[in-house]
Amino acid sequence: MKTGSAGRQKHQWALRLLMILAIGISAFAAQPAEAQERRTLFNLLFGRREPPPVYDDTPIYEPRQRRQPQQRDKPRKARQKAKPVPAEPAPVVVEKLDTAKKVLVVGDFVGDSLGDGLKTAFETTPGIVIETRANGSSGLVRDDYFDWPANLPGYVAEVKPSLIIVSLGANERQPMSIGGEMEKFRTDRWFTEYTRRVAAFATLAHGQQLPLLWVGMPPFQSSSMTADMVTLNGIFRAEAEKAGGTFIDIWEGFVDESGKFVMTGSDINGQQVRLRGSDGINLTKAGKRKLAFYVEKDIRKLLGATAAGGEMPGKDGLKDLVTAPPIAIEDIVQTQPISLIDPDLDGGAALLGGEATLAGNGKSARDRLVEKGEIAAAPAGRVDDFRLAKPETVISNPVIRN
């Protein structure tokens, strides 16, 4: 049954298809020749798709341009001239005295930065002149590149300083030539030789009876370099103090509360500024000034009145000071002397015009109530005064009757 029904359905579909083809052929034959050329069997079955219309670009009419109303020219506002940025006041140049004391600063690039900061700190002090003799890549390790013990006496003879400041150590992390052999950094032999060189240089700097300030190294961005600076600062402190100098520790000014290196920190006024360069090694202008801040106080203390800003005024400079006239003798109130062995201190136990204090038995009302059950009598007229006979001084309020 199923096979026969399927065959009939296929036969019906075939008949329908033949009828459609016959209708299409007859319709195609009835069309004109031009239409037959343009129409196809596909168009007859599924419809004809008209081509998009072609428009002529020539406008049919010219649109009139709407006349814009004449607008009066508005007066242009005068451009406001940019307010000039006030220039920073030029630093006051103070002429140094002929008798000014000179401070010699020697060292590497950190010592050079220290010299710049000290020049800013003492630029208004006529009695102090800062002289810097620094070599940025120098140290006590590479004496073949720059020999500090050989050059320091010449700098002292040239400047004739009253104080010597040493700041070096940032370039020492390298092998050292000892007895013609290169010794690696951080070995026991390396530290022994370096300690000897530091001691000799500190003794040379302090040898001419000049005050010596040895400034320690700051931390750096590299953690390994910072750890080495801690070790070197310990050597600098010990050997400088043995030679009679003073070691100045600047470490806390360039770390945070936990002791870590910082690029930005507080300046000498407490404002947050950039202290170090982008390389984490060099110092900015504010960093140089802060570096000098730790040394400035010791310089002023060692050089005394010269660092105060000039000569002390004489008697003619103090004539305008206001002074109070001395008090006349007759205006002084004289009192009798008081003996230290007087037990009563001339009646000091009583108030002025008062009577002597009544002596008591030492028992308070509370003690008498707790120990013996005695109740202190209420003062006359108080609400808890229950005595039958009222004193005459107490007047009871009259009863007001209507």
C-alpha positions in Angstrom: 0.0 0.0 0.0 2.7 2.4 0.9 4.7 1.7 -2.2 1.7 2.4 -4.4 0.8 5.7 -2.7 4.4 6.9 -3.0 4.4 6.1 -6.8 1.1 8.0 -7.3 2.6 11.1 -5.5 5.7 11.1 -7.7 3.4 10.8 -10.8 1.3 13.8 -9.7 4.5 15.9 -9.1 5.7 15.0 -12.6 2.4 16.0 -14.2 2.4 19.3 -12.3 5.9 20.1 -13.5 5.0 19.3 -17.1 2.0 21.6 -16.9 4.1 24.5 -15.5 6.7 24.0 -18.3 3.9 24.0 -20.9 2.3 27.2 -19.6 5.7 28.9 -19.5 6.6 27.9 -23.0 3.2 29.2 -24.3 3.6 32.5 -22.5 7.1 32.9 -23.8 6.0 32.3 -27.3 3.2 34.9 -27.0 5.6 37.7 -26.1 7.2 40.0 -28.7 10.7 39.3 -29.9 12.2 42.1 -27.8 10.5 40.8 -24.7 11.5 37.3 -25.4 15.1 38.2 -25.6 14.9 39.9 -22.2 12.8 37.3 -20.4 14.0 34.0 -19.4 12.5 30.9 -18.0 13.8 31.8 -14.5 12.0 35.2 -14.7 8.7 33.4 -15.7 8.9 31.0 -12.8 10.2 33.3 -10.0 9.3 36.8 -11.4 11.2 39.4 -13.1 13.7 41.6 -11.2 13.5 45.1 -12.5 16.8 46.9 -12.9 17.3 50.0 -10.8 16.1 53.2 -12.4 18.6 55.4 -14.0 18.3 59.0 -13.1 19.5 62.0 -15.0 21.9 64.2 -13.2 20.6 67.3 -14.8 18.4 69.2 -12.3 14.9 70.0 -13.4 15.0 73.4 -11.7 17.6 75.5 -9.9 16.7 75.8 -6.3 16.7 79.3 -5.1 19.2 80.2 -2.5 17.6 81.6 0.6 18.9 85.0 1.2 20.5 85.2 4.6 19.5 88.2 6.6 22.3 90.6 7.0 23.8 90.4 10.4 25.6 93.2 11.9 29.1 92.6 12.7 29.4 92.1 16.4 32.3 93.8 17.9 34.9 91.3 18.6 35.9 91.1 22.2 39.4 92.1 22.7 41.5 89.2 23.5 42.6 89.3 27.0 46.3 89.3 27.2 47.7 86.4 29.2 48.9 87.5 32.6 52.6 87.3 32.8 53.8 84.6 35.1 55.7 86.3 37.9 59.3 85.3 37.6 61.0 83.9 40.6 62.9 86.4 42.5 66.5 86.4 41.8 68.6 85.1 44.7 70.1 87.9 46.7 73.8 88.0 46.0 75.7 88.8 49.1 79.3 89.9 48.8 81.6 87.8 50.7 83.9 89.4 53.2 87.6 89.5 52.7 88.1 87.7 56.0 85.5 85.0 55.1 86.4 81.5 56.2 86.6 78.9 53.5 85.2 75.4 53.5 86.8 72.7 51.3 84.5 70.0 50.0 86.2 67.0 48.3 84.8 63.7 47.0 83.0 62.0 44.2 79.6 62.9 42.5 77.9 62.8 45.9 80.5 65.2 47.3 79.9 67.4 44.2 76.2 67.5 45.0 77.0 68.3 48.7 79.1 71.2 47.5 76.2 72.6 45.4 73.8 72.3 48.3 76.2 74.0 50.7 76.7 76.9 48.3 72.9 77.4 48.3 72.8 77.2 52.1 75.5 79.8 52.7 74.8 82.1 49.7 73.6 84.8 52.1 76.3 84.3 54.6 79.1 86.8 53.9 81.5 85.1 56.4 81.6 81.6 54.7 82.8 80.6 51.2 82.2 77.0 49.9 85.0 75.6 47.7 84.3 72.3 46.0 87.0 70.0 44.5 85.3 66.9 43.3 85.8 64.1 40.7 82.6 62.3 39.9 84.1 58.9 39.1 86.8 58.9 41.7 87.3 57.0 45.0 90.0 55.4 47.1 89.9 52.1 45.2 91.1 53.3 41.7 94.1 55.3 42.7 95.5 54.8 39.2 92.5 56.9 37.9 92.6 59.6 40.5 94.9 59.6 43.6 93.1 61.5 46.4 96.0 61.3 48.9 98.3 62.9 46.3 95.9 65.7 45.3 94.4 66.7 48.6 97.5 68.6 49.9 97.5 70.7 46.7 93.8 71.6 47.2 94.5 72.6 50.8 97.4 74.8 49.8 95.3 76.4 47.1 92.1 77.1 49.1 93.6 77.5 52.6 90.4 76.2 54.2 89.3 76.5 57.8 87.3 73.2 57.5 87.5 70.1 55.3 84.5 68.0 54.3 84.9 64.5 52.7 82.1 62.7 50.9 83.1 59.7 48.8 82.4 56.0 48.5 79.7 55.6 45.8 82.3 54.3 43.2 84.1 51.8 45.5 82.2 48.7 44.5 84.9 47.3 42.2 88.0 45.2 42.3 91.1 46.7 44.0 94.7 46.4 43.1 96.6 45.1 46.1 100.3 44.4 45.7 100.0 44.1 41.9 97.1 41.6 42.2 93.4 42.4 41.6 91.3 41.6 44.6 87.5 41.1 44.3 85.1 43.4 46.0 83.7 42.3 49.5 86.5 39.9 50.3 88.2 40.1 53.7 91.4 41.2 52.1 89.6 43.9 50.1 88.0 45.3 53.3 91.2 45.2 55.2 93.0 47.2 52.5 90.2 49.7 52.0 90.0 50.3 55.8 93.7 51.1 55.8 93.2 53.6 52.9 90.3 55.3 54.6 92.3 55.7 57.8 95.3 57.1 56.0 93.1 59.6 54.1 91.3 60.7 57.2 94.6 61.3 59.0 95.9 63.2 56.1 92.8 65.5 56.0 93.0 66.1 59.7 96.8 66.3 59.8 97.1 70.1 59.5 94.9 70.6 62.6 91.9 71.4 60.5 88.4 70.2 61.6 87.3 67.2 59.5 83.7 66.3 58.7 83.2 63.0 56.9 79.7 62.7 55.4 78.3 59.2 54.9 76.7 57.9 51.8 73.0 57.9 51.1 71.0 54.9 50.1 70.4 54.1 46.4 67.7 52.5 44.4 69.7 49.3 44.0 69.2 47.1 47.0 72.7 45.5 46.7 74.3 48.9 46.4 72.4 50.2 49.4 73.6 47.2 51.5 77.2 48.0 50.4 76.8 51.6 51.5 75.7 50.5 54.9 79.0 48.5 55.3 81.1 51.4 53.9 79.5 53.9 56.2 80.5 51.8 59.2 84.1 52.0 58.0 83.9 55.7 57.4 82.5 56.4 60.9 85.0 54.3 62.7 88.1 55.6 60.9 87.0 59.3 60.8 86.4 59.3 64.6 89.8 57.6 65.2 91.5 60.4 63.2 89.7 63.1 65.3 87.0 64.0 62.8 83.2 63.9 63.0 81.1 61.5 61.0 77.7 62.9 59.7 75.0 60.3 59.1 72.5 61.4 56.4 70.8 58.1 55.9 67.5 58.9 57.5 66.9 61.8 55.2 66.5 59.6 52.1 64.5 56.6 53.4 60.9 56.1 54.6 59.7 55.1 58.0 60.6 51.4 57.3 64.1 52.3 56.2 63.5 51.7 52.5 64.9 53.9 49.7 62.5 56.7 48.5 62.6 58.8 45.3 60.3 61.4 46.8 60.4 62.8 50.3 60.2 65.9 52.5 62.6 68.7 51.9 64.0 71.0 54.5 60.6 72.8 54.8 58.6 69.6 55.2 57.1 69.7 51.6 57.0 66.5 49.5 59.5 66.9 46.6 61.6 64.7 44.3 64.9 64.0 45.9 66.5 61.6 43.5 67.0 61.5 39.7 65.3 58.9 37.5 68.3 56.6 37.7 67.9 56.3 41.5 71.5 57.5 42.1 71.9 61.2 41.4 70.3 63.9 43.5 67.9 66.6 42.4 68.3 70.3 43.5 66.0 69.7 46.5 68.0 66.5 47.3 71.3 68.4 47.2 69.8 71.1 49.5 68.6 68.4 52.0 72.0 66.7 51.9 73.6 70.0 52.8 71.1 70.5 55.6 72.6 67.7 57.7 76.1 69.3 57.4 75.1 73.0 57.7 74.6 72.8 61.5 78.0 71.3 62.2 79.7 74.0 59.9 78.0 76.8 61.9 79.0 75.2 65.2 82.7 74.8 64.2 83.1 78.2 62.6 81.3 80.1 65.3 80.2 83.7 64.9 81.5 83.8 61.4 78.6 81.6 60.2 76.0 83.9 61.8 76.0 86.2 58.8 78.5 88.8 59.5 80.3 90.7 62.2 78.8 91.2 65.6 77.5 94.8 66.1 79.5 97.0 68.4 78.2 99.5 71.0 77.2 102.0 68.3 75.0 99.4 66.7 73.1 98.8 70.0 72.4 102.4 70.8 68.8 102.2 69.5 67.8 99.4 71.7 65.1 100.4 74.2 66.1 99.9 77.8 64.0 100.4 80.9 65.2 102.9 83.6 66.2 101.4 86.9 63.7 101.5 89.7 64.2 104.1 92.4 65.2 102.9 95.9 62.2 104.5 97.5 59.8 102.5 95.3 61.1 99.2 96.6 58.8 97.7 99.2 60.9 96.3 102.1 59.6 93.4 104.1 60.9 91.8 107.3 63.0 88.7 106.7 61.5 85.4 107.6 63.4 82.9 109.6 63.8 79.5 108.1 63.6 77.8 111.5 60.4 79.6 112.6 57.8 76.8 112.9 54.8 79.2 112.5 56.3 81.2 109.7 55.1 84.4 111.4 51.5 83.3 111.6 51.4 81.7 108.2 49.1 79.0 109.5 46.1 81.5 109.6 44.5 83.6 106.9 44.9 87.4 107.1 42.4 88.7 109.7 41.1 85.2 110.5 41.0 83.4 113.8 43.0 80.4 114.8 41.7 77.1 113.5 39.9 75.1 116.1 41.7 71.9 117.1 39.6 68.7 116.5 39.8 65.2 117.7 40.7 63.9 114.3 37.3 62.0 113.9 35.2 63.1 111.0 31.4 62.9 110.9 31.6 59.7 108.8 34.0 58.1 111.3 31.7 58.9 114.2 28.7 57.5 112.3 30.4 54.3 111.3 32.3 53.6 114.6 29.8 54.8 117.3 26.6 55.5 115.4 26.7 59.2 116.4 24.9 61.5 114.0 26.2 65.0 113.8 23.7 67.7 114.7 22.2 69.5 111.8 22.9 73.2 111.5 20.1 75.4 112.7 17.5 76.1 110.1 18.5 73.2 107.8 15.7 70.9 106.6 16.9 68.0 108.7 17.0 70.0 111.9 14.4 68.3 114.0 15.0 70.0 117.3 11.9 71.1 119.3 13.3 74.4 120.5 14.2 76.4 117.5 16.8 79.1 117.9 15.5 82.7 117.6 17.6 83.3 114.6 15.5 80.8 112.6 12.2 82.4 111.6 9.6 79.9 110.2 7.6 80.9 107.2 4.1 82.1 108.2 1.2 80.0 106.9 -0.7 82.0 104.3 -4.5 81.4 104.8 -7.2 82.4 102.4 
